Amino acid sequence: QRGGIDALYVGTDVGIYYRNNTMSEWMPFITNLPNVIVQELEIHYGSDRLRAATYGRGIWESPLAPSTAAIAHAPLNDTEDT
């Protein structure tokens, strides 16, 4: 995944797991996704979505995990000094 956090998604026999360089463990990635055998994963950057082809359950889609790099560049406040 883009965004400077070296994110990685992996499809397994029991769903999808996610990890980035700020995490010490793999986490289940289950937003809008079934807990089934995943045969193929694809990131569609145009819509910021992860697409998963599953065994016997069709193709599913979920928003990508939030990028901490994008959050780091957000302004802390929107007030102006006068």
Distance bins in CASP14 RR format, pairs under 12 A and 6 or more apart:
PFRMAT RR
TARGET T0000
AUTHOR 0000-0000-0000
RMODE 2
METHOD distances of the structure
MODEL  1
1 7 1 1 0 0 0 0 0 0 0 0 0
1 8 1 0 0 1 0 0 0 0 0 0 0
1 9 1 0 0 1 0 0 0 0 0 0 0
1 18 0 0 0 0 1 0 0 0 0 0 0
1 19 0 0 0 0 0 1 0 0 0 0 0
1 20 1 0 0 1 0 0 0 0 0 0 0
1 21 0 0 0 0 0 1 0 0 0 0 0
1 29 0 0 0 0 0 1 0 0 0 0 0
1 41 0 0 0 0 0 1 0 0 0 0 0
1 42 0 0 0 0 0 1 0 0 0 0 0
1 43 1 0 0 1 0 0 0 0 0 0 0
1 44 0 0 0 0 0 1 0 0 0 0 0
1 45 0 0 0 0 1 0 0 0 0 0 0
1 48 0 0 0 0 1 0 0 0 0 0 0
1 49 0 0 0 0 0 1 0 0 0 0 0
1 50 0 0 0 0 1 0 0 0 0 0 0
1 63 0 0 0 0 0 1 0 0 0 0 0
1 64 1 0 1 0 0 0 0 0 0 0 0
1 65 1 0 0 1 0 0 0 0 0 0 0
1 66 0 0 0 0 0 1 0 0 0 0 0
1 67 1 0 0 1 0 0 0 0 0 0 0
1 68 0 0 0 0 0 1 0 0 0 0 0
1 69 0 0 0 0 0 1 0 0 0 0 0
1 70 0 0 0 0 0 1 0 0 0 0 0
2 20 0 0 0 0 0 1 0 0 0 0 0
2 43 0 0 0 0 1 0 0 0 0 0 0
2 44 0 0 0 0 0 1 0 0 0 0 0
2 45 1 0 0 1 0 0 0 0 0 0 0
2 46 0 0 0 0 0 1 0 0 0 0 0
2 48 0 0 0 0 1 0 0 0 0 0 0
2 64 0 0 0 0 1 0 0 0 0 0 0
2 65 0 0 0 0 0 1 0 0 0 0 0
2 67 1 0 0 1 0 0 0 0 0 0 0
2 69 0 0 0 0 1 0 0 0 0 0 0
2 70 0 0 0 0 1 0 0 0 0 0 0
3 20 0 0 0 0 1 0 0 0 0 0 0
3 21 0 0 0 0 0 1 0 0 0 0 0
3 22 0 0 0 0 0 1 0 0 0 0 0
3 43 0 0 0 0 0 1 0 0 0 0 0
3 45 0 0 0 0 0 1 0 0 0 0 0
3 48 0 0 0 0 0 1 0 0 0 0 0
3 64 0 0 0 0 1 0 0 0 0 0 0
3 65 0 0 0 0 0 1 0 0 0 0 0
3 66 0 0 0 0 0 1 0 0 0 0 0
3 67 1 0 1 0 0 0 0 0 0 0 0
3 68 0 0 0 0 1 0 0 0 0 0 0
3 69 1 0 1 0 0 0 0 0 0 0 0
3 70 1 0 0 1 0 0 0 0 0 0 0
3 71 0 0 0 0 0 1 0 0 0 0 0
3 72 0 0 0 0 1 0 0 0 0 0 0
3 73 0 0 0 0 0 1 0 0 0 0 0
4 20 0 0 0 0 1 0 0 0 0 0 0
4 21 0 0 0 0 1 0 0 0 0 0 0
4 22 0 0 0 0 0 1 0 0 0 0 0
4 67 1 0 0 1 0 0 0 0 0 0 0
4 68 0 0 0 0 1 0 0 0 0 0 0
4 69 1 0 1 0 0 0 0 0 0 0 0
4 70 0 0 0 0 1 0 0 0 0 0 0
4 71 0 0 0 0 0 1 0 0 0 0 0
4 72 0 0 0 0 1 0 0 0 0 0 0
4 73 0 0 0 0 0 1 0 0 0 0 0
5 18 0 0 0 0 0 1 0 0 0 0 0
5 19 0 0 0 0 1 0 0 0 0 0 0
5 20 1 0 1 0 0 0 0 0 0 0 0
5 21 1 0 1 0 0 0 0 0 0 0 0
5 22 1 0 0 1 0 0 0 0 0 0 0
5 23 0 0 0 0 1 0 0 0 0 0 0
5 64 0 0 0 0 0 1 0 0 0 0 0
5 65 0 0 0 0 1 0 0 0 0 0 0
5 66 0 0 0 0 1 0 0 0 0 0 0
5 67 1 0 0 1 0 0 0 0 0 0 0
5 68 1 0 1 0 0 0 0 0 0 0 0
5 69 1 0 1 0 0 0 0 0 0 0 0
5 70 0 0 0 0 1 0 0 0 0 0 0
5 71 0 0 0 0 1 0 0 0 0 0 0
5 72 0 0 0 0 1 0 0 0 0 0 0
6 18 0 0 0 0 0 1 0 0 0 0 0
6 19 0 0 0 0 1 0 0 0 0 0 0
6 20 1 0 1 0 0 0 0 0 0 0 0
6 21 1 0 1 0 0 0 0 0 0 0 0
6 22 0 0 0 0 1 0 0 0 0 0 0
6 23 0 0 0 0 0 1 0 0 0 0 0
6 67 0 0 0 0 0 1 0 0 0 0 0
6 68 0 0 0 0 0 1 0 0 0 0 0
6 69 0 0 0 0 0 1 0 0 0 0 0
7 17 0 0 0 0 0 1 0 0 0 0 0
7 18 1 0 0 1 0 0 0 0 0 0 0
7 19 1 0 0 1 0 0 0 0 0 0 0
7 20 1 0 1 0 0 0 0 0 0 0 0
7 21 0 0 0 0 1 0 0 0 0 0 0
7 22 0 0 0 0 1 0 0 0 0 0 0
7 23 0 0 0 0 1 0 0 0 0 0 0
7 26 0 0 0 0 0 1 0 0 0 0 0
7 27 0 0 0 0 0 1 0 0 0 0 0
7 29 0 0 0 0 0 1 0 0 0 0 0
7 43 0 0 0 0 1 0 0 0 0 0 0
7 48 0 0 0 0 0 1 0 0 0 0 0
7 50 0 0 0 0 0 1 0 0 0 0 0
7 64 1 0 0 1 0 0 0 0 0 0 0
7 65 1 0 0 1 0 0 0 0 0 0 0
7 66 0 0 0 0 1 0 0 0 0 0 0
7 67 1 0 0 1 0 0 0 0 0 0 0
7 68 0 0 0 0 1 0 0 0 0 0 0
7 69 0 0 0 0 1 0 0 0 0 0 0
7 70 0 0 0 0 0 1 0 0 0 0 0
8 16 0 0 0 0 0 1 0 0 0 0 0
8 17 0 0 0 0 1 0 0 0 0 0 0
8 18 1 0 0 1 0 0 0 0 0 0 0
8 19 1 0 1 0 0 0 0 0 0 0 0
8 20 1 0 0 1 0 0 0 0 0 0 0
8 21 0 0 0 0 1 0 0 0 0 0 0
8 23 0 0 0 0 1 0 0 0 0 0 0
8 26 0 0 0 0 1 0 0 0 0 0 0
8 27 0 0 0 0 0 1 0 0 0 0 0
8 29 0 0 0 0 0 1 0 0 0 0 0
8 41 0 0 0 0 0 1 0 0 0 0 0
8 43 0 0 0 0 0 1 0 0 0 0 0
8 50 0 0 0 0 0 1 0 0 0 0 0
8 64 0 0 0 0 0 1 0 0 0 0 0
8 65 0 0 0 0 0 1 0 0 0 0 0
9 15 0 0 0 0 0 1 0 0 0 0 0
9 16 1 0 1 0 0 0 0 0 0 0 0
9 17 1 0 0 1 0 0 0 0 0 0 0
9 18 1 0 1 0 0 0 0 0 0 0 0
9 19 0 0 0 0 1 0 0 0 0 0 0
9 20 0 0 0 0 1 0 0 0 0 0 0
9 26 0 0 0 0 0 1 0 0 0 0 0
9 27 0 0 0 0 0 1 0 0 0 0 0
9 28 0 0 0 0 0 1 0 0 0 0 0
9 29 1 0 0 1 0 0 0 0 0 0 0
9 30 0 0 0 0 0 1 0 0 0 0 0
9 31 0 0 0 0 0 1 0 0 0 0 0
9 33 0 0 0 0 0 1 0 0 0 0 0
9 38 0 0 0 0 1 0 0 0 0 0 0
9 40 0 0 0 0 0 1 0 0 0 0 0
9 41 1 0 1 0 0 0 0 0 0 0 0
9 42 0 0 0 0 1 0 0 0 0 0 0
9 43 1 0 0 1 0 0 0 0 0 0 0
9 49 0 0 0 0 0 1 0 0 0 0 0
9 50 1 0 0 1 0 0 0 0 0 0 0
9 51 0 0 0 0 0 1 0 0 0 0 0
9 52 0 0 0 0 1 0 0 0 0 0 0
9 62 0 0 0 0 1 0 0 0 0 0 0
9 64 0 0 0 0 1 0 0 0 0 0 0
9 65 0 0 0 0 1 0 0 0 0 0 0
10 16 1 0 0 1 0 0 0 0 0 0 0
10 17 1 0 1 0 0 0 0 0 0 0 0
10 18 1 0 0 1 0 0 0 0 0 0 0
10 19 0 0 0 0 1 0 0 0 0 0 0
10 26 1 0 0 1 0 0 0 0 0 0 0
10 27 0 0 0 0 0 1 0 0 0 0 0
10 28 0 0 0 0 0 1 0 0 0 0 0
10 29 0 0 0 0 1 0 0 0 0 0 0
10 38 0 0 0 0 1 0 0 0 0 0 0
10 40 0 0 0 0 0 1 0 0 0 0 0
10 41 1 0 0 1 0 0 0 0 0 0 0
10 50 0 0 0 0 0 1 0 0 0 0 0
10 52 0 0 0 0 0 1 0 0 0 0 0
11 17 1 0 0 1 0 0 0 0 0 0 0
11 18 0 0 0 0 1 0 0 0 0 0 0
11 26 0 0 0 0 0 1 0 0 0 0 0
11 28 0 0 0 0 0 1 0 0 0 0 0
11 29 0 0 0 0 1 0 0 0 0 0 0
11 30 0 0 0 0 0 1 0 0 0 0 0
11 33 0 0 0 0 1 0 0 0 0 0 0
11 35 0 0 0 0 0 1 0 0 0 0 0
11 36 0 0 0 0 0 1 0 0 0 0 0
11 37 0 0 0 0 1 0 0 0 0 0 0
11 38 1 1 0 0 0 0 0 0 0 0 0
11 39 0 0 0 0 1 0 0 0 0 0 0
11 40 0 0 0 0 1 0 0 0 0 0 0
11 41 1 0 1 0 0 0 0 0 0 0 0
11 42 0 0 0 0 0 1 0 0 0 0 0
11 50 0 0 0 0 0 1 0 0 0 0 0
11 51 0 0 0 0 0 1 0 0 0 0 0
11 52 1 0 0 1 0 0 0 0 0 0 0
11 53 0 0 0 0 1 0 0 0 0 0 0
11 54 0 0 0 0 1 0 0 0 0 0 0
11 55 0 0 0 0 0 1 0 0 0 0 0
11 60 0 0 0 0 0 1 0 0 0 0 0
12 18 0 0 0 0 0 1 0 0 0 0 0
12 26 0 0 0 0 1 0 0 0 0 0 0
12 28 0 0 0 0 1 0 0 0 0 0 0
12 29 0 0 0 0 0 1 0 0 0 0 0
12 33 0 0 0 0 0 1 0 0 0 0 0
12 35 0 0 0 0 1 0 0 0 0 0 0
12 36 0 0 0 0 1 0 0 0 0 0 0
12 37 1 0 0 1 0 0 0 0 0 0 0
12 38 1 0 0 1 0 0 0 0 0 0 0
12 39 0 0 0 0 0 1 0 0 0 0 0
12 41 0 0 0 0 0 1 0 0 0 0 0
12 52 0 0 0 0 0 1 0 0 0 0 0
12 54 0 0 0 0 0 1 0 0 0 0 0
12 55 0 0 0 0 0 1 0 0 0 0 0
13 35 0 0 0 0 0 1 0 0 0 0 0
13 36 0 0 0 0 1 0 0 0 0 0 0
13 37 1 0 1 0 0 0 0 0 0 0 0
13 38 1 0 0 1 0 0 0 0 0 0 0
13 39 0 0 0 0 0 1 0 0 0 0 0
13 54 0 0 0 0 0 1 0 0 0 0 0
13 55 0 0 0 0 1 0 0 0 0 0 0
14 26 0 0 0 0 0 1 0 0 0 0 0
14 28 0 0 0 0 1 0 0 0 0 0 0
14 29 0 0 0 0 0 1 0 0 0 0 0
14 30 0 0 0 0 0 1 0 0 0 0 0
14 33 0 0 0 0 0 1 0 0 0 0 0
14 34 0 0 0 0 0 1 0 0 0 0 0
14 35 1 0 0 1 0 0 0 0 0 0 0
14 36 1 0 0 1 0 0 0 0 0 0 0
14 37 1 0 0 1 0 0 0 0 0 0 0
14 38 0 0 0 0 1 0 0 0 0 0 0
14 54 0 0 0 0 0 1 0 0 0 0 0
14 55 0 0 0 0 0 1 0 0 0 0 0
15 26 0 0 0 0 0 1 0 0 0 0 0
15 27 0 0 0 0 0 1 0 0 0 0 0
15 28 1 0 0 1 0 0 0 0 0 0 0
15 29 1 0 0 1 0 0 0 0 0 0 0
15 30 1 0 0 1 0 0 0 0 0 0 0
15 31 0 0 0 0 0 1 0 0 0 0 0
15 33 1 0 0 1 0 0 0 0 0 0 0
15 34 1 0 0 1 0 0 0 0 0 0 0
15 35 1 0 1 0 0 0 0 0 0 0 0
15 36 1 0 0 1 0 0 0 0 0 0 0
15 37 1 0 0 1 0 0 0 0 0 0 0
15 38 1 0 1 0 0 0 0 0 0 0 0
15 39 0 0 0 0 0 1 0 0 0 0 0
15 41 0 0 0 0 0 1 0 0 0 0 0
15 50 0 0 0 0 0 1 0 0 0 0 0
15 52 0 0 0 0 1 0 0 0 0 0 0
15 53 0 0 0 0 0 1 0 0 0 0 0
15 54 0 0 0 0 1 0 0 0 0 0 0
15 55 0 0 0 0 0 1 0 0 0 0 0
15 57 0 0 0 0 0 1 0 0 0 0 0
15 60 0 0 0 0 0 1 0 0 0 0 0
15 62 0 0 0 0 0 1 0 0 0 0 0
16 26 0 0 0 0 0 1 0 0 0 0 0
16 27 0 0 0 0 1 0 0 0 0 0 0
16 28 1 0 0 1 0 0 0 0 0 0 0
16 29 1 0 1 0 0 0 0 0 0 0 0
16 30 1 0 0 1 0 0 0 0 0 0 0
16 31 0 0 0 0 1 0 0 0 0 0 0
16 32 0 0 0 0 0 1 0 0 0 0 0
16 33 1 0 1 0 0 0 0 0 0 0 0
16 34 0 0 0 0 1 0 0 0 0 0 0
16 35 0 0 0 0 1 0 0 0 0 0 0
16 36 0 0 0 0 1 0 0 0 0 0 0
16 37 0 0 0 0 0 1 0 0 0 0 0
16 38 1 0 1 0 0 0 0 0 0 0 0
16 39 0 0 0 0 0 1 0 0 0 0 0
16 40 0 0 0 0 0 1 0 0 0 0 0
16 41 1 0 0 1 0 0 0 0 0 0 0
16 42 0 0 0 0 0 1 0 0 0 0 0
16 43 0 0 0 0 0 1 0 0 0 0 0
16 50 1 0 0 1 0 0 0 0 0 0 0
16 51 0 0 0 0 0 1 0 0 0 0 0
16 52 1 0 0 1 0 0 0 0 0 0 0
16 53 0 0 0 0 0 1 0 0 0 0 0
16 54 0 0 0 0 1 0 0 0 0 0 0
16 60 0 0 0 0 1 0 0 0 0 0 0
16 61 0 0 0 0 0 1 0 0 0 0 0
16 62 0 0 0 0 1 0 0 0 0 0 0
16 64 0 0 0 0 0 1 0 0 0 0 0
16 65 0 0 0 0 0 1 0 0 0 0 0
17 23 0 0 0 0 0 1 0 0 0 0 0
17 25 0 0 0 0 1 0 0 0 0 0 0
17 26 1 0 1 0 0 0 0 0 0 0 0
17 27 1 0 0 1 0 0 0 0 0 0 0
17 28 1 0 1 0 0 0 0 0 0 0 0
17 29 1 0 0 1 0 0 0 0 0 0 0
17 30 0 0 0 0 1 0 0 0 0 0 0
17 33 0 0 0 0 0 1 0 0 0 0 0
17 35 0 0 0 0 0 1 0 0 0 0 0
17 38 0 0 0 0 1 0 0 0 0 0 0
17 41 0 0 0 0 0 1 0 0 0 0 0
17 50 0 0 0 0 0 1 0 0 0 0 0
17 52 0 0 0 0 0 1 0 0 0 0 0
17 65 0 0 0 0 0 1 0 0 0 0 0
18 25 0 0 0 0 0 1 0 0 0 0 0
18 26 1 0 0 1 0 0 0 0 0 0 0
18 27 1 0 1 0 0 0 0 0 0 0 0
18 28 1 0 0 1 0 0 0 0 0 0 0
18 29 1 1 0 0 0 0 0 0 0 0 0
18 30 0 0 0 0 1 0 0 0 0 0 0
18 31 0 0 0 0 1 0 0 0 0 0 0
18 33 0 0 0 0 0 1 0 0 0 0 0
18 41 0 0 0 0 0 1 0 0 0 0 0
18 43 0 0 0 0 0 1 0 0 0 0 0
18 50 0 0 0 0 1 0 0 0 0 0 0
18 52 0 0 0 0 0 1 0 0 0 0 0
18 62 0 0 0 0 0 1 0 0 0 0 0
18 63 0 0 0 0 0 1 0 0 0 0 0
18 64 0 0 0 0 1 0 0 0 0 0 0
18 65 1 0 1 0 0 0 0 0 0 0 0
18 66 0 0 0 0 0 1 0 0 0 0 0
19 25 1 0 0 1 0 0 0 0 0 0 0
19 26 1 0 1 0 0 0 0 0 0 0 0
19 27 1 0 0 1 0 0 0 0 0 0 0
19 28 0 0 0 0 0 1 0 0 0 0 0
19 29 0 0 0 0 1 0 0 0 0 0 0
19 65 0 0 0 0 1 0 0 0 0 0 0
20 26 0 0 0 0 0 1 0 0 0 0 0
20 27 0 0 0 0 1 0 0 0 0 0 0
20 29 0 0 0 0 0 1 0 0 0 0 0
20 64 0 0 0 0 0 1 0 0 0 0 0
20 65 1 0 0 1 0 0 0 0 0 0 0
20 66 0 0 0 0 0 1 0 0 0 0 0
20 67 0 0 0 0 1 0 0 0 0 0 0
20 68 1 0 0 1 0 0 0 0 0 0 0
20 69 0 0 0 0 1 0 0 0 0 0 0
21 67 0 0 0 0 0 1 0 0 0 0 0
21 68 0 0 0 0 1 0 0 0 0 0 0
21 69 0 0 0 0 0 1 0 0 0 0 0
22 65 0 0 0 0 0 1 0 0 0 0 0
22 66 0 0 0 0 0 1 0 0 0 0 0
22 67 0 0 0 0 0 1 0 0 0 0 0
22 68 1 0 0 1 0 0 0 0 0 0 0
22 69 0 0 0 0 0 1 0 0 0 0 0
22 71 0 0 0 0 0 1 0 0 0 0 0
22 72 0 0 0 0 0 1 0 0 0 0 0
23 29 0 0 0 0 0 1 0 0 0 0 0
23 65 0 0 0 0 0 1 0 0 0 0 0
23 68 0 0 0 0 0 1 0 0 0 0 0
27 65 0 0 0 0 1 0 0 0 0 0 0
28 34 0 0 0 0 0 1 0 0 0 0 0
28 35 0 0 0 0 1 0 0 0 0 0 0
28 38 0 0 0 0 0 1 0 0 0 0 0
28 62 0 0 0 0 0 1 0 0 0 0 0
28 65 0 0 0 0 0 1 0 0 0 0 0
29 35 0 0 0 0 0 1 0 0 0 0 0
29 38 0 0 0 0 0 1 0 0 0 0 0
29 41 0 0 0 0 1 0 0 0 0 0 0
29 50 1 0 0 1 0 0 0 0 0 0 0
29 52 0 0 0 0 1 0 0 0 0 0 0
29 60 0 0 0 0 0 1 0 0 0 0 0
29 62 1 0 0 1 0 0 0 0 0 0 0
29 63 0 0 0 0 0 1 0 0 0 0 0
29 64 0 0 0 0 1 0 0 0 0 0 0
29 65 1 0 0 1 0 0 0 0 0 0 0
29 66 0 0 0 0 0 1 0 0 0 0 0
30 36 0 0 0 0 0 1 0 0 0 0 0
30 38 0 0 0 0 0 1 0 0 0 0 0
30 50 0 0 0 0 0 1 0 0 0 0 0
30 52 0 0 0 0 0 1 0 0 0 0 0
30 60 0 0 0 0 0 1 0 0 0 0 0
30 62 0 0 0 0 1 0 0 0 0 0 0
30 65 0 0 0 0 0 1 0 0 0 0 0
31 49 0 0 0 0 0 1 0 0 0 0 0
31 50 0 0 0 0 1 0 0 0 0 0 0
31 52 0 0 0 0 0 1 0 0 0 0 0
31 60 0 0 0 0 0 1 0 0 0 0 0
31 61 0 0 0 0 0 1 0 0 0 0 0
31 62 1 0 1 0 0 0 0 0 0 0 0
31 63 1 0 0 1 0 0 0 0 0 0 0
31 64 0 0 0 0 1 0 0 0 0 0 0
31 65 0 0 0 0 1 0 0 0 0 0 0
31 66 0 0 0 0 0 1 0 0 0 0 0
32 49 0 0 0 0 1 0 0 0 0 0 0
32 50 0 0 0 0 1 0 0 0 0 0 0
32 51 0 0 0 0 0 1 0 0 0 0 0
32 52 0 0 0 0 1 0 0 0 0 0 0
32 59 0 0 0 0 0 1 0 0 0 0 0
32 60 1 0 0 1 0 0 0 0 0 0 0
32 61 1 0 0 1 0 0 0 0 0 0 0
32 62 1 0 1 0 0 0 0 0 0 0 0
32 63 1 0 0 1 0 0 0 0 0 0 0
32 64 0 0 0 0 0 1 0 0 0 0 0
33 41 0 0 0 0 0 1 0 0 0 0 0
33 49 0 0 0 0 0 1 0 0 0 0 0
33 50 0 0 0 0 1 0 0 0 0 0 0
33 51 0 0 0 0 0 1 0 0 0 0 0
33 52 1 0 0 1 0 0 0 0 0 0 0
33 53 0 0 0 0 0 1 0 0 0 0 0
33 54 0 0 0 0 1 0 0 0 0 0 0
33 57 0 0 0 0 1 0 0 0 0 0 0
33 58 0 0 0 0 0 1 0 0 0 0 0
33 59 0 0 0 0 0 1 0 0 0 0 0
33 60 1 0 1 0 0 0 0 0 0 0 0
33 61 0 0 0 0 1 0 0 0 0 0 0
33 62 1 0 1 0 0 0 0 0 0 0 0
33 63 0 0 0 0 0 1 0 0 0 0 0
34 52 0 0 0 0 1 0 0 0 0 0 0
34 53 0 0 0 0 0 1 0 0 0 0 0
34 54 1 0 0 1 0 0 0 0 0 0 0
34 55 0 0 0 0 0 1 0 0 0 0 0
34 56 0 0 0 0 1 0 0 0 0 0 0
34 57 1 0 1 0 0 0 0 0 0 0 0
34 58 0 0 0 0 1 0 0 0 0 0 0
34 59 0 0 0 0 0 1 0 0 0 0 0
34 60 1 0 0 1 0 0 0 0 0 0 0
34 61 0 0 0 0 0 1 0 0 0 0 0
34 62 0 0 0 0 0 1 0 0 0 0 0
35 52 0 0 0 0 0 1 0 0 0 0 0
35 54 0 0 0 0 1 0 0 0 0 0 0
35 57 0 0 0 0 1 0 0 0 0 0 0
35 60 0 0 0 0 0 1 0 0 0 0 0
36 52 0 0 0 0 1 0 0 0 0 0 0
36 53 0 0 0 0 0 1 0 0 0 0 0
36 54 1 0 1 0 0 0 0 0 0 0 0
36 55 1 0 0 1 0 0 0 0 0 0 0
36 56 1 0 0 1 0 0 0 0 0 0 0
36 57 1 0 1 0 0 0 0 0 0 0 0
36 58 0 0 0 0 1 0 0 0 0 0 0
36 59 0 0 0 0 0 1 0 0 0 0 0
36 60 0 0 0 0 1 0 0 0 0 0 0
37 52 0 0 0 0 0 1 0 0 0 0 0
37 53 0 0 0 0 1 0 0 0 0 0 0
37 54 1 0 0 1 0 0 0 0 0 0 0
37 55 1 1 0 0 0 0 0 0 0 0 0
37 56 0 0 0 0 1 0 0 0 0 0 0
37 57 0 0 0 0 1 0 0 0 0 0 0
37 58 0 0 0 0 0 1 0 0 0 0 0
38 50 0 0 0 0 0 1 0 0 0 0 0
38 51 0 0 0 0 0 1 0 0 0 0 0
38 52 1 0 1 0 0 0 0 0 0 0 0
38 53 1 0 0 1 0 0 0 0 0 0 0
38 54 1 0 1 0 0 0 0 0 0 0 0
38 55 1 0 0 1 0 0 0 0 0 0 0
38 56 0 0 0 0 0 1 0 0 0 0 0
38 57 0 0 0 0 1 0 0 0 0 0 0
38 58 0 0 0 0 0 1 0 0 0 0 0
38 59 0 0 0 0 0 1 0 0 0 0 0
38 60 0 0 0 0 1 0 0 0 0 0 0
38 62 0 0 0 0 0 1 0 0 0 0 0
39 51 0 0 0 0 0 1 0 0 0 0 0
39 52 0 0 0 0 1 0 0 0 0 0 0
39 53 1 0 1 0 0 0 0 0 0 0 0
39 54 1 0 0 1 0 0 0 0 0 0 0
39 55 1 0 1 0 0 0 0 0 0 0 0
39 56 0 0 0 0 1 0 0 0 0 0 0
39 57 0 0 0 0 0 1 0 0 0 0 0
39 58 0 0 0 0 1 0 0 0 0 0 0
39 59 0 0 0 0 1 0 0 0 0 0 0
39 60 0 0 0 0 0 1 0 0 0 0 0
40 50 0 0 0 0 0 1 0 0 0 0 0
40 51 0 0 0 0 1 0 0 0 0 0 0
40 52 1 0 0 1 0 0 0 0 0 0 0
40 53 1 0 1 0 0 0 0 0 0 0 0
40 54 0 0 0 0 1 0 0 0 0 0 0
40 55 0 0 0 0 0 1 0 0 0 0 0
40 58 0 0 0 0 0 1 0 0 0 0 0
40 59 0 0 0 0 1 0 0 0 0 0 0
40 60 0 0 0 0 0 1 0 0 0 0 0
41 49 0 0 0 0 0 1 0 0 0 0 0
41 50 1 0 0 1 0 0 0 0 0 0 0
41 51 1 0 0 1 0 0 0 0 0 0 0
41 52 1 0 1 0 0 0 0 0 0 0 0
41 53 1 0 0 1 0 0 0 0 0 0 0
41 54 0 0 0 0 0 1 0 0 0 0 0
41 59 0 0 0 0 0 1 0 0 0 0 0
41 60 0 0 0 0 0 1 0 0 0 0 0
41 61 0 0 0 0 0 1 0 0 0 0 0
41 62 0 0 0 0 0 1 0 0 0 0 0
41 64 0 0 0 0 0 1 0 0 0 0 0
42 49 0 0 0 0 1 0 0 0 0 0 0
42 50 1 0 0 1 0 0 0 0 0 0 0
42 51 1 0 1 0 0 0 0 0 0 0 0
42 52 0 0 0 0 1 0 0 0 0 0 0
42 53 1 0 0 1 0 0 0 0 0 0 0
42 59 0 0 0 0 1 0 0 0 0 0 0
42 60 0 0 0 0 0 1 0 0 0 0 0
42 61 0 0 0 0 1 0 0 0 0 0 0
42 62 0 0 0 0 0 1 0 0 0 0 0
42 64 0 0 0 0 0 1 0 0 0 0 0
43 49 1 0 0 1 0 0 0 0 0 0 0
43 50 1 0 1 0 0 0 0 0 0 0 0
43 51 1 0 0 1 0 0 0 0 0 0 0
43 52 0 0 0 0 0 1 0 0 0 0 0
43 61 0 0 0 0 0 1 0 0 0 0 0
43 62 0 0 0 0 0 1 0 0 0 0 0
43 63 0 0 0 0 0 1 0 0 0 0 0
43 64 1 0 0 1 0 0 0 0 0 0 0
43 65 0 0 0 0 0 1 0 0 0 0 0
44 50 1 0 0 1 0 0 0 0 0 0 0
44 51 1 0 1 0 0 0 0 0 0 0 0
44 52 0 0 0 0 0 1 0 0 0 0 0
44 59 0 0 0 0 0 1 0 0 0 0 0
44 61 0 0 0 0 1 0 0 0 0 0 0
44 62 0 0 0 0 0 1 0 0 0 0 0
44 63 0 0 0 0 0 1 0 0 0 0 0
44 64 0 0 0 0 1 0 0 0 0 0 0
45 51 0 0 0 0 0 1 0 0 0 0 0
45 64 0 0 0 0 1 0 0 0 0 0 0
45 67 0 0 0 0 0 1 0 0 0 0 0
46 63 0 0 0 0 0 1 0 0 0 0 0
46 64 0 0 0 0 0 1 0 0 0 0 0
47 61 0 0 0 0 1 0 0 0 0 0 0
47 62 0 0 0 0 0 1 0 0 0 0 0
47 63 0 0 0 0 1 0 0 0 0 0 0
47 64 0 0 0 0 1 0 0 0 0 0 0
48 61 0 0 0 0 0 1 0 0 0 0 0
48 62 0 0 0 0 0 1 0 0 0 0 0
48 63 1 0 0 1 0 0 0 0 0 0 0
48 64 1 0 1 0 0 0 0 0 0 0 0
48 65 0 0 0 0 1 0 0 0 0 0 0
48 66 0 0 0 0 1 0 0 0 0 0 0
48 67 0 0 0 0 1 0 0 0 0 0 0
48 70 0 0 0 0 0 1 0 0 0 0 0
49 59 0 0 0 0 0 1 0 0 0 0 0
49 60 0 0 0 0 0 1 0 0 0 0 0
49 61 1 0 1 0 0 0 0 0 0 0 0
49 62 1 0 0 1 0 0 0 0 0 0 0
49 63 1 0 1 0 0 0 0 0 0 0 0
49 64 1 0 0 1 0 0 0 0 0 0 0
49 65 0 0 0 0 0 1 0 0 0 0 0
50 59 0 0 0 0 0 1 0 0 0 0 0
50 60 0 0 0 0 1 0 0 0 0 0 0
50 61 1 0 0 1 0 0 0 0 0 0 0
50 62 1 0 1 0 0 0 0 0 0 0 0
50 63 1 0 0 1 0 0 0 0 0 0 0
50 64 1 0 1 0 0 0 0 0 0 0 0
50 65 0 0 0 0 1 0 0 0 0 0 0
51 58 0 0 0 0 0 1 0 0 0 0 0
51 59 1 0 0 1 0 0 0 0 0 0 0
51 60 1 0 0 1 0 0 0 0 0 0 0
51 61 1 0 1 0 0 0 0 0 0 0 0
51 62 0 0 0 0 1 0 0 0 0 0 0
51 63 0 0 0 0 0 1 0 0 0 0 0
51 64 0 0 0 0 0 1 0 0 0 0 0
52 58 0 0 0 0 1 0 0 0 0 0 0
52 59 1 0 0 1 0 0 0 0 0 0 0
52 60 1 0 1 0 0 0 0 0 0 0 0
52 61 1 0 0 1 0 0 0 0 0 0 0
52 62 1 0 0 1 0 0 0 0 0 0 0
53 59 1 0 1 0 0 0 0 0 0 0 0
53 60 0 0 0 0 1 0 0 0 0 0 0
53 61 0 0 0 0 0 1 0 0 0 0 0
54 60 1 0 0 1 0 0 0 0 0 0 0
54 61 0 0 0 0 0 1 0 0 0 0 0
64 70 0 0 0 0 0 1 0 0 0 0 0
65 71 0 0 0 0 0 1 0 0 0 0 0
66 72 0 0 0 0 0 1 0 0 0 0 0
66 74 0 0 0 0 0 1 0 0 0 0 0
67 73 0 0 0 0 1 0 0 0 0 0 0
67 74 0 0 0 0 0 1 0 0 0 0 0
68 74 0 0 0 0 0 1 0 0 0 0 0
END
